[in-house]
Amino acid sequence: MSVKFRCNYYFFTPKSPSATWGVPQTIKDANGNIVLRPDRKPLKEKIPMAKVRLPNGNPQSLYFPNGHPKARFFKGMAQILVKHGYVNAPKLCAECKDFKCSTDSRGVCCCCQLMYIQPEFVNVESHLETSYHAQSFDVIFLPKFHCELNFIEQCWGFAKQLYQMKDQSSSEEVLKCNVIKSLDAIPMESMQHFTMRSARFIDAYQKGLNGTQATWAIKQYHGHHVLPQTILDEFDCHALPSTY
């Protein structure tokens, strides 16, 4: 079965005990660089998962302890869920077909769904968050794949243009250096422009506009921080479509 985390990353997790199961992790050297195999693919290792919490707050190891006949085996989803109070978990299938659970199943259709709704799986903190929180920084996740709502995507686009203007090279070190130089060359004024553009789109969508209307309105009110509250009334005059 597969467990889906917030990072949309899938890895195989067995329903029954397993002696070899672990979470795949890319190996890095002392400088933080990814270690590569002879075929130039990232070298990976399997690491054990951390302990979780039972409903009463007590810690629960996901592996059998020393002295157990299956010491250091991963317990498997069924055994873990039984400890969480789901006594019928061993009777459930490992996962629904294609990880598509029925909407009216109320989380009891398969072991995978039950595991996913547990707080330890739903509220997993990413490595990025852990690293930045350790340095007293907050992490804000912006919308994915919506360039007009995410000014960082616009910065990436600007940096890609700068990168394409640089001389081509077959050296990995030169290419890496060009990427860093391109990112560092983004003017602060452009970042501020991208931020304001994203804010205008957000304001437009909050006022009920669709993509076509938002694009038109932002061009019409380019010098404004926000759109007027009566913006929807203007579309009848300009005969703009109400949908894409």
C-alpha positions as CSV (number, residue, x, y, z in Angstrom):
1,M,0.0,0.0,0.0
2,S,1.0,3.6,-0.2
3,V,0.8,6.4,2.4
4,K,0.3,9.9,1.0
5,F,2.0,12.7,2.9
6,R,1.5,16.5,2.4
7,C,4.6,16.5,0.1
8,N,2.6,14.2,-2.3
9,Y,5.3,11.6,-1.9
10,Y,4.4,7.9,-2.0
11,F,6.3,4.9,-0.6
12,F,5.3,1.3,-0.1
13,T,4.1,0.4,3.4
14,P,3.2,-3.2,4.2
15,K,0.1,-4.3,6.0
16,S,1.9,-7.2,7.7
17,P,5.2,-7.3,9.6
18,S,8.3,-6.8,7.4
19,A,12.0,-7.3,8.2
20,T,13.3,-5.1,5.4
21,W,10.8,-2.2,5.2
22,G,12.1,1.4,5.7
23,V,11.5,4.9,4.4
24,P,13.7,5.6,1.4
25,Q,16.0,8.5,1.9
26,T,18.6,10.1,-0.4
27,I,22.1,9.9,1.0
28,K,24.1,13.2,1.2
29,D,27.8,13.8,1.9
30,A,29.2,16.1,4.6
31,N,28.7,19.1,2.4
32,G,25.1,18.4,1.7
33,N,25.6,17.1,-1.8
34,I,23.7,14.1,-3.1
35,V,25.7,11.0,-3.3
36,L,25.4,9.3,-6.7
37,R,25.6,5.7,-7.8
38,P,27.8,4.6,-10.7
39,D,24.8,5.0,-13.0
40,R,24.6,8.7,-11.8
41,K,21.3,8.1,-10.0
42,P,20.9,9.2,-6.3
43,L,22.1,6.7,-3.8
44,K,19.3,5.9,-1.3
45,E,19.1,4.1,2.1
46,K,16.2,2.9,4.2
47,I,15.7,4.5,7.5
48,P,13.2,3.6,10.3
49,M,10.2,5.8,11.1
50,A,10.1,7.7,14.4
51,K,7.7,6.8,17.2
52,V,4.1,7.9,17.1
53,R,1.6,8.6,19.9
54,L,-1.3,6.4,21.0
55,P,-4.7,8.0,21.7
56,N,-3.8,8.2,25.4
57,G,-0.6,10.1,24.6
58,N,1.9,7.2,25.2
59,P,4.6,6.7,22.6
60,Q,4.3,3.8,20.3
61,S,7.2,2.3,18.3
62,L,6.4,1.1,14.8
63,Y,9.0,-1.7,15.2
64,F,9.0,-4.8,17.4
65,P,11.4,-4.4,20.4
66,N,14.5,-6.4,21.1
67,G,13.6,-9.8,22.6
68,H,10.5,-10.1,20.4
69,P,10.6,-13.1,17.9
70,K,10.4,-10.4,15.2
71,A,12.7,-7.9,16.8
72,R,13.3,-4.8,14.7
73,F,10.6,-5.8,12.2
74,F,8.2,-3.1,11.1
75,K,4.9,-4.0,12.7
76,G,2.8,-3.5,9.7
77,M,-0.2,-1.3,9.4
78,A,-2.7,-3.7,10.8
79,Q,-0.8,-4.2,14.1
80,I,-0.2,-0.4,14.4
81,L,-3.9,0.4,13.9
82,V,-5.0,-2.3,16.4
83,K,-2.9,-0.4,19.0
84,H,-4.8,2.8,18.0
85,G,-8.1,1.1,18.8
86,Y,-9.1,-0.2,15.3
87,V,-9.5,-3.8,16.3
88,N,-10.9,-4.8,12.9
89,A,-7.9,-3.4,11.0
90,P,-6.5,-6.9,10.2
91,K,-9.8,-7.7,8.4
92,L,-9.5,-4.7,6.1
93,C,-7.7,-4.7,2.8
94,A,-4.3,-3.0,2.6
95,E,-5.6,-0.2,0.3
96,C,-8.5,0.6,-2.0
97,K,-7.9,0.2,-5.8
98,D,-5.6,3.0,-7.0
99,F,-5.8,4.6,-3.5
100,K,-9.2,5.9,-4.3
101,C,-11.3,5.4,-1.2
102,S,-15.1,5.7,-1.3
103,T,-16.3,9.2,-0.1
104,D,-18.9,7.6,2.1
105,S,-16.5,5.1,3.7
106,R,-15.8,7.3,6.7
107,G,-12.2,6.3,6.9
108,V,-12.9,2.5,7.5
109,C,-12.5,1.1,4.0
110,C,-8.8,0.1,4.1
111,C,-5.7,0.2,6.3
112,C,-4.1,2.8,4.1
113,Q,-7.0,5.3,4.7
114,L,-7.0,4.7,8.4
115,M,-3.2,5.3,8.6
116,Y,-3.6,8.5,6.5
117,I,-6.1,10.1,8.9
118,Q,-4.0,9.6,12.0
119,P,-2.5,12.8,13.3
120,E,1.1,11.5,13.0
121,F,0.6,11.1,9.3
122,V,-1.6,14.1,8.5
123,N,0.5,16.6,10.5
124,V,3.9,15.6,9.3
125,E,6.4,18.5,9.4
126,S,8.6,18.6,6.3
127,H,12.4,18.7,6.5
128,L,12.2,22.3,5.2
129,E,9.9,23.3,8.1
130,T,12.1,21.5,10.6
131,S,15.3,23.1,9.4
132,Y,13.8,26.7,9.3
133,H,12.0,26.3,12.6
134,A,15.3,25.3,14.2
135,Q,16.7,28.7,13.1
136,S,13.6,30.6,14.3
137,F,12.2,31.2,10.8
138,D,8.5,30.8,9.8
139,V,7.6,28.8,6.7
140,I,4.7,30.0,4.5
141,F,3.5,27.6,1.8
142,L,2.1,29.4,-1.2
143,P,-0.4,28.0,-3.8
144,K,1.2,25.4,-6.1
145,F,1.3,25.8,-9.9
146,H,-0.6,29.1,-9.9
147,C,2.1,31.5,-11.1
148,E,-0.2,34.6,-10.8
149,L,-0.7,33.8,-7.1
150,N,2.8,32.8,-6.3
151,F,5.4,35.5,-6.8
152,I,8.2,33.0,-6.3
153,E,7.2,31.2,-9.5
154,Q,7.5,34.6,-11.3
155,C,11.0,35.0,-9.8
156,W,11.9,31.5,-11.1
157,G,10.7,32.6,-14.5
158,F,12.8,35.7,-14.4
159,A,15.9,33.7,-13.3
160,K,15.3,31.2,-16.1
161,Q,15.5,34.0,-18.7
162,L,18.8,35.2,-17.3
163,Y,20.1,31.6,-17.2
164,Q,19.3,31.0,-20.9
165,M,21.3,34.1,-21.8
166,K,24.5,32.6,-20.3
167,D,27.0,30.6,-22.4
168,Q,26.4,26.9,-22.7
169,S,28.7,24.5,-20.9
170,S,29.1,20.8,-20.3
171,S,30.6,21.4,-16.8
172,E,28.3,20.6,-13.9
173,E,30.1,23.1,-11.7
174,V,29.7,25.9,-14.3
175,L,26.0,25.2,-14.7
176,K,25.5,25.2,-11.0
177,C,27.3,28.5,-10.7
178,N,25.2,30.0,-13.5
179,V,22.0,29.0,-11.7
180,I,23.2,30.7,-8.5
181,K,24.3,33.8,-10.4
182,S,20.9,34.0,-12.2
183,L,19.0,33.8,-8.9
184,D,21.2,36.4,-7.3
185,A,20.7,38.7,-10.3
186,I,16.9,39.1,-9.8
187,P,16.4,42.8,-9.0
188,M,14.6,43.7,-5.8
189,E,12.3,46.0,-7.8
190,S,11.2,43.0,-9.9
191,M,10.5,40.9,-6.8
192,Q,8.3,43.8,-5.4
193,H,6.5,44.0,-8.8
194,F,5.8,40.2,-8.8
195,T,4.6,40.4,-5.2
196,M,2.2,43.2,-6.0
197,R,1.0,41.4,-9.1
198,S,0.2,38.3,-7.1
199,A,-1.7,40.5,-4.5
200,R,-3.8,42.0,-7.3
201,F,-4.8,38.5,-8.6
202,I,-5.7,37.4,-5.1
203,D,-7.8,40.4,-4.6
204,A,-9.5,39.8,-7.9
205,Y,-10.4,36.2,-7.1
206,Q,-11.6,37.2,-3.7
207,K,-14.0,39.6,-5.4
208,G,-15.5,36.8,-7.5
209,L,-13.6,37.3,-10.8
210,N,-12.5,34.3,-12.9
211,G,-9.2,34.1,-14.7
212,T,-10.2,36.0,-17.8
213,Q,-11.9,38.8,-15.8
214,A,-9.0,39.1,-13.4
215,T,-6.5,39.5,-16.2
216,W,-8.6,42.2,-17.8
217,A,-9.2,44.1,-14.5
218,I,-5.6,44.0,-13.5
219,K,-4.6,45.6,-16.8
220,Q,-7.3,48.3,-16.4
221,Y,-6.3,49.1,-12.8
222,H,-2.5,48.5,-13.2
223,G,-1.6,51.4,-10.9
224,H,-3.9,50.4,-8.1
225,H,-3.1,48.1,-5.2
226,V,-6.6,46.6,-5.1
227,L,-9.6,46.6,-7.5
228,P,-12.8,48.6,-6.8
229,Q,-15.6,46.9,-5.0
230,T,-17.8,47.6,-8.0
231,I,-15.5,45.8,-10.5
232,L,-18.1,43.1,-11.4
233,D,-20.5,45.9,-12.6
234,E,-18.0,46.9,-15.3
235,F,-18.1,43.6,-17.2
236,D,-21.6,44.1,-18.6
237,C,-20.4,47.3,-20.2
238,H,-17.4,45.6,-21.8
239,A,-19.2,42.4,-22.8
240,L,-16.5,40.2,-21.3
241,P,-17.2,36.4,-21.0
242,S,-18.2,35.2,-17.5
243,T,-16.1,32.0,-17.8
244,Y,-13.0,30.8,-19.6
